[in-house]
Amino acid sequence: MVITGITNSESADRQILFVEGRLRNEGTAATQQLRVQVNALDGSGQVLTSTTALPVPQIIPPGGSATFLVRFPNDPAIRRFHVEAEIR
C-alpha cells in the first residue's frame, strides 16, 4: 500500500483543517479492512491530536486506489501531519 497525494486545507471559516489523500494498492491481491491514522504534530514532532479514517472504497483491487479525508480543529500549534495506513 502506498500513500500519495496528501494535501491539507482549511474550512472557509478557518475553524477546521482537512487532510486528504489516496492509497494505492501496488500488491497482487485485493486489500480490505483498511484504516488510515493521521497524527497532527507540533513543531518538535510531538503528537497534538490523532484521528482515523476508513478509506473509500474499503476493498482495493491490485492497481486500484481509495481516498481518505479527516478533520481536525484548526490549532495554530499544528505544523505538519503524519499519515499511516493499516491493513487488518
Protein Blocks (a to p, Z undefined) as FASTA:
>chain_A
ZZehiacdddfkopaccdddddddfbfbdcehiacddddddfkopafbdcddddddfbdc
ehiacdddddddddfkbmbdcdddddZZ
